[in-house]
């Protein structure tokens, strides 16, 4: 599931032009809901705790892309 969490975070980072962050996902109900929906679409029903705990652990281990490393938007 780790790769799904990373990929989904990277997608949201690109979709929101870097305005998304782990903190925003953890704190903002709209970002959190979207992140959970995207992850669950790939891995099935996982608890909110399991998904967000995994995301937070990835941040602590520096395994997530930085906002400055996001891919430029295509025209």
N, CA, C, O and CB atoms as a CASP TS submission, in Angstrom:
PFRMAT TS
TARGET T0000
AUTHOR 0000-0000-0000
METHOD Language model
MODEL 1
PARENT N/A
ATOM      1  N   UNK     1       0.820  -1.188   0.000  1.00  0.00           N
ATOM      2  CA  UNK     1       0.000   0.000   0.000  1.00  0.00           C
ATOM      3  C   UNK     1       0.873   1.266   0.000  1.00  0.00           C
ATOM      4  O   UNK     1       0.417   2.339  -0.395  1.00  0.00           O
ATOM      5  CB  UNK     1      -0.938  -0.009   1.209  1.00  0.00           C
ATOM      6  N   UNK     2       2.101   1.132   0.436  1.00  0.00           N
ATOM      7  CA  UNK     2       2.992   2.286   0.512  1.00  0.00           C
ATOM      8  C   UNK     2       3.109   3.014  -0.829  1.00  0.00           C
ATOM      9  O   UNK     2       3.043   4.242  -0.882  1.00  0.00           O
ATOM     10  CB  UNK     2       4.370   1.846   0.980  1.00  0.00           C
ATOM     11  N   UNK     3       3.279   2.261  -1.892  1.00  0.00           N
ATOM     12  CA  UNK     3       3.424   2.881  -3.215  1.00  0.00           C
ATOM     13  C   UNK     3       2.138   3.608  -3.634  1.00  0.00           C
ATOM     14  O   UNK     3       2.203   4.643  -4.298  1.00  0.00           O
ATOM     15  CB  UNK     3       3.794   1.814  -4.265  1.00  0.00           C
ATOM     16  N   UNK     4       0.997   3.084  -3.261  1.00  0.00           N
ATOM     17  CA  UNK     4      -0.279   3.745  -3.573  1.00  0.00           C
ATOM     18  C   UNK     4      -0.370   5.067  -2.820  1.00  0.00           C
ATOM     19  O   UNK     4      -0.804   6.072  -3.384  1.00  0.00           O
ATOM     20  CB  UNK     4      -1.485   2.828  -3.211  1.00  0.00           C
ATOM     21  N   UNK     5       0.031   5.078  -1.564  1.00  0.00           N
ATOM     22  CA  UNK     5      -0.004   6.312  -0.772  1.00  0.00           C
ATOM     23  C   UNK     5       0.903   7.373  -1.393  1.00  0.00           C
ATOM     24  O   UNK     5       0.527   8.541  -1.488  1.00  0.00           O
ATOM     25  CB  UNK     5       0.422   6.034   0.687  1.00  0.00           C
ATOM     26  N   UNK     6       2.089   6.963  -1.811  1.00  0.00           N
ATOM     27  CA  UNK     6       3.039   7.894  -2.427  1.00  0.00           C
ATOM     28  C   UNK     6       2.494   8.402  -3.762  1.00  0.00           C
ATOM     29  O   UNK     6       2.503   9.605  -4.024  1.00  0.00           O
ATOM     30  CB  UNK     6       4.415   7.213  -2.633  1.00  0.00           C
ATOM     31  N   UNK     7       2.024   7.489  -4.593  1.00  0.00           N
ATOM     32  CA  UNK     7       1.502   7.873  -5.912  1.00  0.00           C
ATOM     33  C   UNK     7       0.301   8.816  -5.773  1.00  0.00           C
ATOM     34  O   UNK     7       0.204   9.810  -6.492  1.00  0.00           O
ATOM     35  CB  UNK     7       1.099   6.615  -6.718  1.00  0.00           C
ATOM     36  N   UNK     8      -0.596   8.507  -4.864  1.00  0.00           N
ATOM     37  CA  UNK     8      -1.788   9.337  -4.674  1.00  0.00           C
ATOM     38  C   UNK     8      -1.403  10.728  -4.165  1.00  0.00           C
ATOM     39  O   UNK     8      -1.966  11.730  -4.605  1.00  0.00           O
ATOM     40  CB  UNK     8      -2.765   8.661  -3.690  1.00  0.00           C
ATOM     41  N   UNK     9      -0.456  10.787  -3.250  1.00  0.00           N
ATOM     42  CA  UNK     9       0.013  12.086  -2.762  1.00  0.00           C
ATOM     43  C   UNK     9       0.623  12.889  -3.908  1.00  0.00           C
ATOM     44  O   UNK     9       0.361  14.084  -4.045  1.00  0.00           O
ATOM     45  CB  UNK     9       1.045  11.902  -1.624  1.00  0.00           C
ATOM     46  N   UNK    10       1.430  12.233  -4.720  1.00  0.00           N
ATOM     47  CA  UNK    10       2.069  12.903  -5.851  1.00  0.00           C
ATOM     48  C   UNK    10       1.016  13.436  -6.822  1.00  0.00           C
ATOM     49  O   UNK    10       1.149  14.552  -7.322  1.00  0.00           O
ATOM     50  CB  UNK    10       3.030  11.941  -6.578  1.00  0.00           C
ATOM     51  N   UNK    11      -0.018  12.658  -7.090  1.00  0.00           N
ATOM     52  CA  UNK    11      -1.112  13.109  -7.963  1.00  0.00           C
ATOM     53  C   UNK    11      -1.768  14.376  -7.420  1.00  0.00           C
ATOM     54  O   UNK    11      -1.981  15.340  -8.155  1.00  0.00           O
ATOM     55  CB  UNK    11      -2.165  12.001  -8.117  1.00  0.00           C
ATOM     56  N   UNK    12      -2.083  14.363  -6.139  1.00  0.00           N
ATOM     57  CA  UNK    12      -2.742  15.530  -5.547  1.00  0.00           C
ATOM     58  C   UNK    12      -1.813  16.736  -5.538  1.00  0.00           C
ATOM     59  O   UNK    12      -2.258  17.867  -5.732  1.00  0.00           O
ATOM     60  CB  UNK    12      -3.210  15.218  -4.121  1.00  0.00           C
ATOM     61  N   UNK    13      -0.548  16.501  -5.316  1.00  0.00           N
ATOM     62  CA  UNK    13       0.434  17.585  -5.363  1.00  0.00           C
ATOM     63  C   UNK    13       0.410  18.247  -6.734  1.00  0.00           C
ATOM     64  O   UNK    13       0.427  19.473  -6.838  1.00  0.00           O
ATOM     65  CB  UNK    13       1.854  17.057  -5.042  1.00  0.00           C
ATOM     66  N   UNK    14       0.370  17.440  -7.775  1.00  0.00           N
ATOM     67  CA  UNK    14       0.313  17.972  -9.140  1.00  0.00           C
ATOM     68  C   UNK    14      -1.040  18.607  -9.446  1.00  0.00           C
ATOM     69  O   UNK    14      -1.100  19.679 -10.048  1.00  0.00           O
ATOM     70  CB  UNK    14       0.602  16.865 -10.150  1.00  0.00           C
ATOM     71  N   UNK    15      -2.117  17.955  -9.039  1.00  0.00           N
ATOM     72  CA  UNK    15      -3.456  18.475  -9.330  1.00  0.00           C
ATOM     73  C   UNK    15      -3.713  19.832  -8.690  1.00  0.00           C
ATOM     74  O   UNK    15      -4.440  20.656  -9.245  1.00  0.00           O
ATOM     75  CB  UNK    15      -4.502  17.494  -8.860  1.00  0.00           C
ATOM     76  N   UNK    16      -3.124  20.066  -7.534  1.00  0.00           N
ATOM     77  CA  UNK    16      -3.351  21.327  -6.829  1.00  0.00           C
ATOM     78  C   UNK    16      -2.153  22.270  -6.914  1.00  0.00           C
ATOM     79  O   UNK    16      -1.987  23.157  -6.077  1.00  0.00           O
ATOM     80  CB  UNK    16      -3.676  21.052  -5.376  1.00  0.00           C
ATOM     81  N   UNK    17      -1.335  22.071  -7.919  1.00  0.00           N
ATOM     82  CA  UNK    17      -0.193  22.955  -8.200  1.00  0.00           C
ATOM     83  C   UNK    17       0.661  23.230  -6.970  1.00  0.00           C
ATOM     84  O   UNK    17       1.099  24.359  -6.747  1.00  0.00           O
ATOM     85  CB  UNK    17      -0.685  24.267  -8.767  1.00  0.00           C
ATOM     86  N   UNK    18       0.891  22.198  -6.181  1.00  0.00           N
ATOM     87  CA  UNK    18       1.748  22.350  -5.019  1.00  0.00           C
ATOM     88  C   UNK    18       1.064  22.920  -3.799  1.00  0.00           C
ATOM     89  O   UNK    18       1.703  23.051  -2.755  1.00  0.00           O
ATOM     90  CB  UNK    18       2.882  23.200  -5.364  1.00  0.00           C
ATOM     91  N   UNK    19      -0.221  23.270  -3.886  1.00  0.00           N
ATOM     92  CA  UNK    19      -0.941  23.846  -2.748  1.00  0.00           C
ATOM     93  C   UNK    19      -1.370  22.779  -1.752  1.00  0.00           C
ATOM     94  O   UNK    19      -1.926  23.092  -0.699  1.00  0.00           O
ATOM     95  CB  UNK    19      -2.160  24.619  -3.232  1.00  0.00           C
ATOM     96  N   UNK    20      -1.118  21.543  -2.079  1.00  0.00           N
ATOM     97  CA  UNK    20      -1.482  20.425  -1.213  1.00  0.00           C
ATOM     98  C   UNK    20      -0.243  20.017  -0.414  1.00  0.00           C
ATOM     99  O   UNK    20       0.881  20.149  -0.898  1.00  0.00           O
ATOM    100  CB  UNK    20      -2.044  19.217  -2.047  1.00  0.00           C
ATOM    101  N   UNK    21      -0.447  19.528   0.796  1.00  0.00           N
ATOM    102  CA  UNK    21       0.652  19.036   1.624  1.00  0.00           C
ATOM    103  C   UNK    21       0.097  17.950   2.539  1.00  0.00           C
ATOM    104  O   UNK    21      -1.117  17.780   2.645  1.00  0.00           O
ATOM    105  CB  UNK    21       1.315  20.197   2.454  1.00  0.00           C
ATOM    106  N   UNK    22       0.983  17.225   3.191  1.00  0.00           N
ATOM    107  CA  UNK    22       0.529  16.208   4.141  1.00  0.00           C
ATOM    108  C   UNK    22      -0.290  16.876   5.239  1.00  0.00           C
ATOM    109  O   UNK    22      -1.339  16.365   5.629  1.00  0.00           O
ATOM    110  CB  UNK    22       1.733  15.430   4.748  1.00  0.00           C
ATOM    111  N   UNK    23       0.180  18.008   5.736  1.00  0.00           N
ATOM    112  CA  UNK    23      -0.567  18.712   6.783  1.00  0.00           C
ATOM    113  C   UNK    23      -1.968  19.086   6.309  1.00  0.00           C
ATOM    114  O   UNK    23      -2.939  18.920   7.047  1.00  0.00           O
ATOM    115  CB  UNK    23       0.190  19.971   7.223  1.00  0.00           C
ATOM    116  N   UNK    24      -2.074  19.585   5.094  1.00  0.00           N
ATOM    117  CA  UNK    24      -3.396  19.961   4.563  1.00  0.00           C
ATOM    118  C   UNK    24      -4.296  18.733   4.463  1.00  0.00           C
ATOM    119  O   UNK    24      -5.482  18.809   4.783  1.00  0.00           O
ATOM    120  CB  UNK    24      -3.258  20.636   3.172  1.00  0.00           C
ATOM    121  N   UNK    25      -3.743  17.603   4.024  1.00  0.00           N
ATOM    122  CA  UNK    25      -4.540  16.377   3.920  1.00  0.00           C
ATOM    123  C   UNK    25      -4.999  15.930   5.302  1.00  0.00           C
ATOM    124  O   UNK    25      -6.145  15.513   5.469  1.00  0.00           O
ATOM    125  CB  UNK    25      -3.730  15.251   3.234  1.00  0.00           C
ATOM    126  N   UNK    26      -4.128  16.013   6.282  1.00  0.00           N
ATOM    127  CA  UNK    26      -4.481  15.581   7.631  1.00  0.00           C
ATOM    128  C   UNK    26      -5.457  16.525   8.317  1.00  0.00           C
ATOM    129  O   UNK    26      -6.262  16.087   9.139  1.00  0.00           O
ATOM    130  CB  UNK    26      -3.238  15.451   8.467  1.00  0.00           C
ATOM    131  N   UNK    27      -5.398  17.810   7.993  1.00  0.00           N
ATOM    132  CA  UNK    27      -6.173  18.809   8.718  1.00  0.00           C
ATOM    133  C   UNK    27      -7.430  19.284   8.000  1.00  0.00           C
ATOM    134  O   UNK    27      -8.409  19.645   8.653  1.00  0.00           O
ATOM    135  CB  UNK    27      -5.316  19.974   9.001  1.00  0.00           C
ATOM    136  N   UNK    28      -7.422  19.291   6.681  1.00  0.00           N
ATOM    137  CA  UNK    28      -8.538  19.838   5.905  1.00  0.00           C
ATOM    138  C   UNK    28      -9.493  18.705   5.506  1.00  0.00           C
ATOM    139  O   UNK    28      -9.085  17.773   4.814  1.00  0.00           O
ATOM    140  CB  UNK    28      -8.016  20.589   4.637  1.00  0.00           C
ATOM    141  N   UNK    29     -10.744  18.775   5.931  1.00  0.00           N
ATOM    142  CA  UNK    29     -11.693  17.690   5.628  1.00  0.00           C
ATOM    143  C   UNK    29     -11.857  17.420   4.131  1.00  0.00           C
ATOM    144  O   UNK    29     -12.039  16.268   3.735  1.00  0.00           O
ATOM    145  CB  UNK    29     -13.042  18.018   6.219  1.00  0.00           C
ATOM    146  N   UNK    30     -11.796  18.448   3.301  1.00  0.00           N
ATOM    147  CA  UNK    30     -11.972  18.253   1.858  1.00  0.00           C
ATOM    148  C   UNK    30     -10.775  17.516   1.250  1.00  0.00           C
ATOM    149  O   UNK    30     -10.946  16.565   0.487  1.00  0.00           O
ATOM    150  CB  UNK    30     -12.169  19.610   1.156  1.00  0.00           C
ATOM    151  N   UNK    31      -9.567  17.960   1.592  1.00  0.00           N
ATOM    152  CA  UNK    31      -8.373  17.275   1.096  1.00  0.00           C
ATOM    153  C   UNK    31      -8.314  15.842   1.635  1.00  0.00           C
ATOM    154  O   UNK    31      -7.994  14.906   0.902  1.00  0.00           O
ATOM    155  CB  UNK    31      -7.097  18.053   1.498  1.00  0.00           C
ATOM    156  N   UNK    32      -8.627  15.686   2.922  1.00  0.00           N
ATOM    157  CA  UNK    32      -8.591  14.361   3.543  1.00  0.00           C
ATOM    158  C   UNK    32      -9.565  13.409   2.861  1.00  0.00           C
ATOM    159  O   UNK    32      -9.213  12.271   2.550  1.00  0.00           O
ATOM    160  CB  UNK    32      -8.915  14.460   5.036  1.00  0.00           C
ATOM    161  N   UNK    33     -10.773  13.869   2.631  1.00  0.00           N
ATOM    162  CA  UNK    33     -11.786  13.045   1.979  1.00  0.00           C
ATOM    163  C   UNK    33     -11.361  12.642   0.571  1.00  0.00           C
ATOM    164  O   UNK    33     -11.530  11.491   0.168  1.00  0.00           O
ATOM    165  CB  UNK    33     -13.115  13.788   1.928  1.00  0.00           C
ATOM    166  N   UNK    34     -10.813  13.590  -0.165  1.00  0.00           N
ATOM    167  CA  UNK    34     -10.364  13.288  -1.527  1.00  0.00           C
ATOM    168  C   UNK    34      -9.211  12.295  -1.518  1.00  0.00           C
ATOM    169  O   UNK    34      -9.188  11.357  -2.314  1.00  0.00           O
ATOM    170  CB  UNK    34      -9.943  14.572  -2.250  1.00  0.00           C
ATOM    171  N   UNK    35      -8.260  12.499  -0.623  1.00  0.00           N
ATOM    172  CA  UNK    35      -7.116  11.583  -0.544  1.00  0.00           C
ATOM    173  C   UNK    35      -7.589  10.173  -0.196  1.00  0.00           C
ATOM    174  O   UNK    35      -7.173   9.202  -0.827  1.00  0.00           O
ATOM    175  CB  UNK    35      -6.089  12.079   0.505  1.00  0.00           C
ATOM    176  N   UNK    36      -8.447  10.064   0.794  1.00  0.00           N
ATOM    177  CA  UNK    36      -8.963   8.755   1.191  1.00  0.00           C
ATOM    178  C   UNK    36      -9.708   8.081   0.042  1.00  0.00           C
ATOM    179  O   UNK    36      -9.540   6.882  -0.182  1.00  0.00           O
ATOM    180  CB  UNK    36      -9.886   8.894   2.403  1.00  0.00           C
ATOM    181  N   UNK    37     -10.520   8.828  -0.678  1.00  0.00           N
ATOM    182  CA  UNK    37     -11.269   8.275  -1.810  1.00  0.00           C
ATOM    183  C   UNK    37     -10.338   7.757  -2.894  1.00  0.00           C
ATOM    184  O   UNK    37     -10.544   6.672  -3.438  1.00  0.00           O
ATOM    185  CB  UNK    37     -12.205   9.327  -2.394  1.00  0.00           C
ATOM    186  N   UNK    38      -9.322   8.536  -3.198  1.00  0.00           N
ATOM    187  CA  UNK    38      -8.376   8.116  -4.241  1.00  0.00           C
ATOM    188  C   UNK    38      -7.617   6.855  -3.827  1.00  0.00           C
ATOM    189  O   UNK    38      -7.435   5.945  -4.636  1.00  0.00           O
ATOM    190  CB  UNK    38      -7.381   9.249  -4.548  1.00  0.00           C
ATOM    191  N   UNK    39      -7.178   6.803  -2.581  1.00  0.00           N
ATOM    192  CA  UNK    39      -6.455   5.616  -2.109  1.00  0.00           C
ATOM    193  C   UNK    39      -7.373   4.404  -2.114  1.00  0.00           C
ATOM    194  O   UNK    39      -6.996   3.336  -2.598  1.00  0.00           O
ATOM    195  CB  UNK    39      -5.884   5.849  -0.691  1.00  0.00           C
ATOM    196  N   UNK    40      -8.574   4.566  -1.579  1.00  0.00           N
ATOM    197  CA  UNK    40      -9.508   3.438  -1.498  1.00  0.00           C
ATOM    198  C   UNK    40      -9.921   2.929  -2.871  1.00  0.00           C
ATOM    199  O   UNK    40     -10.237   1.748  -3.017  1.00  0.00           O
ATOM    200  CB  UNK    40     -10.741   3.840  -0.716  1.00  0.00           C
ATOM    201  N   UNK    41      -9.925   3.785  -3.867  1.00  0.00           N
ATOM    202  CA  UNK    41     -10.258   3.350  -5.225  1.00  0.00           C
ATOM    203  C   UNK    41      -9.205   2.367  -5.739  1.00  0.00           C
ATOM    204  O   UNK    41      -9.491   1.546  -6.610  1.00  0.00           O
ATOM    205  CB  UNK    41     -10.369   4.567  -6.176  1.00  0.00           C
ATOM    206  N   UNK    42      -8.008   2.450  -5.207  1.00  0.00           N
ATOM    207  CA  UNK    42      -6.908   1.578  -5.654  1.00  0.00           C
ATOM    208  C   UNK    42      -6.701   0.351  -4.769  1.00  0.00           C
ATOM    209  O   UNK    42      -6.317  -0.712  -5.259  1.00  0.00           O
ATOM    210  CB  UNK    42      -5.625   2.367  -5.705  1.00  0.00           C
ATOM    211  N   UNK    43      -6.951   0.494  -3.478  1.00  0.00           N
ATOM    212  CA  UNK    43      -6.629  -0.609  -2.559  1.00  0.00           C
ATOM    213  C   UNK    43      -7.847  -1.197  -1.849  1.00  0.00           C
ATOM    214  O   UNK    43      -7.714  -2.146  -1.077  1.00  0.00           O
ATOM    215  CB  UNK    43      -5.646  -0.133  -1.528  1.00  0.00           C
ATOM    216  N   UNK    44      -9.007  -0.652  -2.098  1.00  0.00           N
ATOM    217  CA  UNK    44     -10.200  -1.137  -1.405  1.00  0.00           C
ATOM    218  C   UNK    44     -10.384  -0.427  -0.073  1.00  0.00           C
ATOM    219  O   UNK    44      -9.687   0.537   0.242  1.00  0.00           O
ATOM    220  CB  UNK    44     -10.115  -2.648  -1.185  1.00  0.00           C
ATOM    221  N   UNK    45     -11.318  -0.916   0.680  1.00  0.00           N
ATOM    222  CA  UNK    45     -11.664  -0.266   1.945  1.00  0.00           C
ATOM    223  C   UNK    45     -10.581  -0.452   2.995  1.00  0.00           C
ATOM    224  O   UNK    45     -10.406  -1.543   3.538  1.00  0.00           O
ATOM    225  CB  UNK    45     -12.980  -0.805   2.469  1.00  0.00           C
ATOM    226  N   UNK    46      -9.876   0.600   3.266  1.00  0.00           N
ATOM    227  CA  UNK    46      -8.910   0.665   4.357  1.00  0.00           C
ATOM    228  C   UNK    46      -9.426   1.709   5.329  1.00  0.00           C
ATOM    229  O   UNK    46     -10.091   2.663   4.924  1.00  0.00           O
ATOM    230  CB  UNK    46      -7.454   1.013   3.845  1.00  0.00           C
ATOM    231  N   UNK    47      -9.127   1.535   6.599  1.00  0.00           N
ATOM    232  CA  UNK    47      -9.608   2.496   7.588  1.00  0.00           C
ATOM    233  C   UNK    47      -8.920   3.845   7.394  1.00  0.00           C
ATOM    234  O   UNK    47      -7.796   3.924   6.898  1.00  0.00           O
ATOM    235  CB  UNK    47      -9.367   1.970   9.017  1.00  0.00           C
ATOM    236  N   UNK    48      -9.610   4.886   7.790  1.00  0.00           N
ATOM    237  CA  UNK    48      -9.039   6.233   7.713  1.00  0.00           C
ATOM    238  C   UNK    48      -7.735   6.284   8.496  1.00  0.00           C
ATOM    239  O   UNK    48      -6.750   6.865   8.040  1.00  0.00           O
ATOM    240  CB  UNK    48     -10.038   7.289   8.253  1.00  0.00           C
ATOM    241  N   UNK    49      -7.734   5.673   9.676  1.00  0.00           N
ATOM    242  CA  UNK    49      -6.527   5.659  10.500  1.00  0.00           C
ATOM    243  C   UNK    49      -5.362   4.997   9.765  1.00  0.00           C
ATOM    244  O   UNK    49      -4.254   5.533   9.749  1.00  0.00           O
ATOM    245  CB  UNK    49      -6.795   4.933  11.822  1.00  0.00           C
ATOM    246  N   UNK    50      -5.607   3.845   9.162  1.00  0.00           N
ATOM    247  CA  UNK    50      -4.548   3.110   8.472  1.00  0.00           C
ATOM    248  C   UNK    50      -3.939   3.924   7.328  1.00  0.00           C
ATOM    249  O   UNK    50      -2.720   3.953   7.159  1.00  0.00           O
ATOM    250  CB  UNK    50      -5.092   1.791   7.935  1.00  0.00           C
ATOM    251  N   UNK    51      -4.786   4.576   6.556  1.00  0.00           N
ATOM    252  CA  UNK    51      -4.314   5.359   5.415  1.00  0.00           C
ATOM    253  C   UNK    51      -3.554   6.594   5.885  1.00  0.00           C
ATOM    254  O   UNK    51      -2.441   6.845   5.424  1.00  0.00           O
ATOM    255  CB  UNK    51      -5.492   5.771   4.520  1.00  0.00           C
ATOM    256  N   UNK    52      -4.138   7.362   6.790  1.00  0.00           N
ATOM    257  CA  UNK    52      -3.494   8.607   7.222  1.00  0.00           C
ATOM    258  C   UNK    52      -2.256   8.349   8.069  1.00  0.00           C
ATOM    259  O   UNK    52      -1.289   9.108   8.001  1.00  0.00           O
ATOM    260  CB  UNK    52      -4.478   9.459   8.005  1.00  0.00           C
ATOM    261  N   UNK    53      -2.277   7.301   8.855  1.00  0.00           N
ATOM    262  CA  UNK    53      -1.100   6.928   9.638  1.00  0.00           C
ATOM    263  C   UNK    53       0.048   6.544   8.693  1.00  0.00           C
ATOM    264  O   UNK    53       1.201   6.916   8.913  1.00  0.00           O
ATOM    265  CB  UNK    53      -1.433   5.753  10.607  1.00  0.00           C
ATOM    266  N   UNK    54      -0.290   5.801   7.649  1.00  0.00           N
ATOM    267  CA  UNK    54       0.710   5.435   6.652  1.00  0.00           C
ATOM    268  C   UNK    54       1.291   6.654   5.957  1.00  0.00           C
ATOM    269  O   UNK    54       2.501   6.738   5.748  1.00  0.00           O
ATOM    270  CB  UNK    54       0.108   4.501   5.627  1.00  0.00           C
ATOM    271  N   UNK    55       0.425   7.603   5.597  1.00  0.00           N
ATOM    272  CA  UNK    55       0.883   8.839   4.951  1.00  0.00           C
ATOM    273  C   UNK    55       1.815   9.617   5.870  1.00  0.00           C
ATOM    274  O   UNK    55       2.871  10.081   5.440  1.00  0.00           O
ATOM    275  CB  UNK    55      -0.315   9.717   4.550  1.00  0.00           C
ATOM    276  N   UNK    56       1.435   9.757   7.111  1.00  0.00           N
ATOM    277  CA  UNK    56       2.252  10.490   8.072  1.00  0.00           C
ATOM    278  C   UNK    56       3.606   9.805   8.281  1.00  0.00           C
ATOM    279  O   UNK    56       4.631  10.479   8.385  1.00  0.00           O
ATOM    280  CB  UNK    56       1.511  10.619   9.409  1.00  0.00           C
ATOM    281  N   UNK    57       3.616   8.490   8.343  1.00  0.00           N
ATOM    282  CA  UNK    57       4.880   7.760   8.491  1.00  0.00           C
ATOM    283  C   UNK    57       5.788   7.961   7.279  1.00  0.00           C
ATOM    284  O   UNK    57       7.005   8.077   7.423  1.00  0.00           O
ATOM    285  CB  UNK    57       4.610   6.266   8.698  1.00  0.00           C
ATOM    286  N   UNK    58       5.195   8.000   6.089  1.00  0.00           N
ATOM    287  CA  UNK    58       5.990   8.246   4.884  1.00  0.00           C
ATOM    288  C   UNK    58       6.635   9.630   4.945  1.00  0.00           C
ATOM    289  O   UNK    58       7.783   9.806   4.538  1.00  0.00           O
ATOM    290  CB  UNK    58       5.113   8.118   3.617  1.00  0.00           C
ATOM    291  N   UNK    59       5.896  10.598   5.452  1.00  0.00           N
ATOM    292  CA  UNK    59       6.467  11.945   5.591  1.00  0.00           C
ATOM    293  C   UNK    59       7.634  11.929   6.572  1.00  0.00           C
ATOM    294  O   UNK    59       8.682  12.519   6.308  1.00  0.00           O
ATOM    295  CB  UNK    59       5.390  12.950   6.062  1.00  0.00           C
ATOM    296  N   UNK    60       7.451  11.259   7.690  1.00  0.00           N
ATOM    297  CA  UNK    60       8.518  11.203   8.699  1.00  0.00           C
ATOM    298  C   UNK    60       9.771  10.532   8.160  1.00  0.00           C
ATOM    299  O   UNK    60      10.886  10.893   8.536  1.00  0.00           O
ATOM    300  CB  UNK    60       8.034  10.463   9.939  1.00  0.00           C
ATOM    301  N   UNK    61       9.588   9.559   7.283  1.00  0.00           N
ATOM    302  CA  UNK    61      10.721   8.838   6.701  1.00  0.00           C
ATOM    303  C   UNK    61      11.235   9.508   5.425  1.00  0.00           C
ATOM    304  O   UNK    61      12.100   8.958   4.743  1.00  0.00           O
ATOM    305  CB  UNK    61      10.322   7.398   6.402  1.00  0.00           C
ATOM    306  N   UNK    62      10.712  10.682   5.103  1.00  0.00           N
ATOM    307  CA  UNK    62      11.131  11.472   3.931  1.00  0.00           C
ATOM    308  C   UNK    62      10.993  10.679   2.626  1.00  0.00           C
ATOM    309  O   UNK    62      11.868  10.739   1.762  1.00  0.00           O
ATOM    310  CB  UNK    62      12.585  11.936   4.101  1.00  0.00           C
ATOM    311  N   UNK    63       9.892   9.941   2.493  1.00  0.00           N
ATOM    312  CA  UNK    63       9.661   9.149   1.287  1.00  0.00           C
ATOM    313  C   UNK    63       8.678   9.806   0.323  1.00  0.00           C
ATOM    314  O   UNK    63       8.375   9.246  -0.731  1.00  0.00           O
ATOM    315  CB  UNK    63       9.154   7.782   1.666  1.00  0.00           C
ATOM    316  N   UNK    64       8.187  10.968   0.669  1.00  0.00           N
ATOM    317  CA  UNK    64       7.215  11.660  -0.183  1.00  0.00           C
ATOM    318  C   UNK    64       7.905  12.742  -1.011  1.00  0.00           C
ATOM    319  O   UNK    64       8.884  13.343  -0.569  1.00  0.00           O
ATOM    320  CB  UNK    64       6.086  12.279   0.673  1.00  0.00           C
ATOM    321  N   UNK    65       7.383  12.985  -2.222  1.00  0.00           N
ATOM    322  CA  UNK    65       7.956  14.067  -3.025  1.00  0.00           C
ATOM    323  C   UNK    65       7.703  15.416  -2.357  1.00  0.00           C
ATOM    324  O   UNK    65       6.699  15.602  -1.669  1.00  0.00           O
ATOM    325  CB  UNK    65       7.366  14.057  -4.454  1.00  0.00           C
ATOM    326  N   UNK    66       8.592  16.319  -2.559  1.00  0.00           N
ATOM    327  CA  UNK    66       8.430  17.678  -2.038  1.00  0.00           C
ATOM    328  C   UNK    66       7.596  18.499  -3.012  1.00  0.00           C
ATOM    329  O   UNK    66       7.530  18.192  -4.202  1.00  0.00           O
ATOM    330  CB  UNK    66       9.810  18.351  -1.800  1.00  0.00           C
ATOM    331  N   UNK    67       6.969  19.532  -2.500  1.00  0.00           N
ATOM    332  CA  UNK    67       6.176  20.396  -3.383  1.00  0.00           C
ATOM    333  C   UNK    67       7.027  20.979  -4.490  1.00  0.00           C
ATOM    334  O   UNK    67       6.539  21.199  -5.598  1.00  0.00           O
ATOM    335  CB  UNK    67       5.522  21.521  -2.588  1.00  0.00           C
ATOM    336  N   UNK    68       8.284  21.230  -4.207  1.00  0.00           N
ATOM    337  CA  UNK    68       9.162  21.801  -5.232  1.00  0.00           C
ATOM    338  C   UNK    68       9.525  20.779  -6.306  1.00  0.00           C
ATOM    339  O   UNK    68      10.037  21.152  -7.361  1.00  0.00           O
ATOM    340  CB  UNK    68      10.434  22.345  -4.590  1.00  0.00           C
ATOM    341  N   UNK    69       9.267  19.494  -6.053  1.00  0.00           N
ATOM    342  CA  UNK    69       9.580  18.440  -7.015  1.00  0.00           C
ATOM    343  C   UNK    69       8.378  18.020  -7.850  1.00  0.00           C
ATOM    344  O   UNK    69       8.444  17.031  -8.580  1.00  0.00           O
ATOM    345  CB  UNK    69      10.131  17.241  -6.295  1.00  0.00           C
ATOM    346  N   UNK    70       7.303  18.749  -7.751  1.00  0.00           N
ATOM    347  CA  UNK    70       6.107  18.347  -8.499  1.00  0.00           C
ATOM    348  C   UNK    70       6.346  18.510  -9.988  1.00  0.00           C
ATOM    349  O   UNK    70       7.183  19.305 -10.414  1.00  0.00           O
ATOM    350  CB  UNK    70       4.880  19.173  -8.061  1.00  0.00           C
ATOM    351  N   UNK    71       5.612  17.759 -10.761  1.00  0.00           N
ATOM    352  CA  UNK    71       5.757  17.817 -12.202  1.00  0.00           C
ATOM    353  C   UNK    71       5.012  19.014 -12.756  1.00  0.00           C
ATOM    354  O   UNK    71       3.894  19.287 -12.318  1.00  0.00           O
ATOM    355  CB  UNK    71       5.256  16.530 -12.846  1.00  0.00           C
ATOM    356  N   UNK    72       5.586  19.736 -13.701  1.00  0.00           N
ATOM    357  CA  UNK    72       4.892  20.887 -14.267  1.00  0.00           C
ATOM    358  C   UNK    72       3.622  20.458 -14.983  1.00  0.00           C
ATOM    359  O   UNK    72       3.551  19.377 -15.567  1.00  0.00           O
ATOM    360  CB  UNK    72       5.808  21.643 -15.228  1.00  0.00           C
ATOM    361  N   UNK    73       2.633  21.318 -14.926  1.00  0.00           N
ATOM    362  CA  UNK    73       1.368  21.052 -15.592  1.00  0.00           C
ATOM    363  C   UNK    73       1.543  21.155 -17.102  1.00  0.00           C
ATOM    364  O   UNK    73       2.240  22.040 -17.598  1.00  0.00           O
ATOM    365  CB  UNK    73       0.280  22.025 -15.105  1.00  0.00           C
ATOM    366  N   UNK    74       0.918  20.266 -17.805  1.00  0.00           N
ATOM    367  CA  UNK    74       0.958  20.305 -19.278  1.00  0.00           C
ATOM    368  C   UNK    74      -0.086  21.285 -19.789  1.00  0.00           C
ATOM    369  O   UNK    74      -1.178  21.372 -19.227  1.00  0.00           O
ATOM    370  CB  UNK    74       0.716  18.889 -19.884  1.00  0.00           C
ATOM    371  N   UNK    75       0.231  22.023 -20.846  1.00  0.00           N
ATOM    372  CA  UNK    75      -0.747  22.993 -21.369  1.00  0.00           C
ATOM    373  C   UNK    75      -1.929  22.314 -22.019  1.00  0.00           C
ATOM    374  O   UNK    75      -2.837  22.987 -22.507  1.00  0.00           O
ATOM    375  CB  UNK    75      -0.090  23.923 -22.370  1.00  0.00           C
TER
END
